[in-house]
Amino acid sequence: MYEKELVSWFPTARIVEEELPQSSWLSLVLEDGRCLQVPKEELTARELFLFELLTGKTKQTSSNPWFLYLNQGGKLPQPLGALQAIYIHIPGSSDTEAIKTLLEMMGDLLTNQVTVFQQSKWDYVFVLDQTFRVDVEEIVQSVLPALEYDLGLKLAVFIGQIWPQQIVQEWPQIFQAEVNLFTDWKHSVHQSTFLRFSQVFILGTGQGSRGRQYLKSVLRGLLLSQDQLEETILALWSEAAVVTKAAQRLYVHRNTLQYRLEKWQDLTGLQLKELTDLTMCYQVLMEQ
């Protein structure tokens, strides 16, 4: 009943499992530990004042420049050729020493780390410089079971997409959309402990996942900006990702098609010969 009353009072509010630091929303922690979030623009001055009294705070206090940039916008802390974020969810752990050790070990493994910050109570984010590609997915996946066992932590790791510098103006919005995508997955699936962007994107199909529509529009723009990539994806999809058959369908040499695939991988990290990445790109093109 309490939850229904809150939603009736604030129709545009949302109730989430944990607080997500977003400058345009105010948050109130409920008795069961969940969080009521209300958009500031929907509140009257009186309601805003009362909310501030109840919460005791109105904004995040982190001084990490990347936290501030990605959550609130503003000036880019430093130029990067390409940006990637790794999201680590550590539910229910109060072992601060184990978490500190985890972050230090991850930092040593991720040689292209720019910074790490705490995004919310149970979530941490590593910001990576992918100007020169580092296969962090393989690195993290190979050590994750040992880290969990040695430190006694239960982790969920989401490997975000690589976003090139040509859409740098979109990075804060992309970050928020990825945070929402991962949060929606945590609330609805709760199974895998290691997730790639394309997996979470595909799993969000038809679920009204927050952020997915925006990410789809950004990916679609990148796809269509690449010469002949759309027809390449459609041919690969028709031929089950078999490059030789797709090249025959397109009436091009296999090496020509391979060049297109490598060019797209260099830009985004997506491998169209891998069925999960291909499926996501095909969805991006075909969904209206």
Secondary structure by P-SEA (a helix, b strand, c coil): caaaaaaaacccccccccccccccbbbbbccccbbbbbccccccaaaaaaaaaaacccccccccaaaaaaaccccccccccbbbbbbbbbccccaaaaaaaaaaaaaaaaccccccccccccbbbbbbbcccccaaaaaaaacaaaaaaaacccbbbbbbbbbccccccaaaaaaaaaaaaaaaaaacccccccccaaaaaaaaccccccaaaaaaaaaaaaaaaccaaaaaaaaaaaacccaaaaaaaacccaaaaaaaaaaaaaacccccccaaaaaaaaaaaccc
